[in-house]
Amino acid sequence: MKLTELLVCIEIFLMASAVFASSLVNARSGIAKTEAASKKTVSILETDALLRKEIRSFDVPHWKNFSTEFEAIERMIFLFCAEKGIEAVSVSSVYDARHSMEGIKIEWKLNGKNYASQEFIKQRIADETL
């Protein structure tokens, strides 16, 4: 009877070891997937912040026509994206008639997925509280 008990104990120990080992393997693969997703998300957020900062850097005085100034801005944005390695798909102007706000929207690709960054030009925003 002692031999049977010993064999059962060894079998239970081996089963517990196998479960523990498979848990470690699953945890490591989950950590790797989470790390890859985090890196991708950080690169998306950094690119979006970079594009928004670039849009905010443009100074279009209120007395100039935004549509005519936009043509030069569009070329500069495509050049900026090429320098930074960002695959810009399109650049368009955005107008919010309700608040008289004008801005720029950049559509770009990263790893085959489309994203958009939009920012209003602060000099063009009308303050309704005044």
Disulfide bonds with the S-S distance in Angstrom:
none
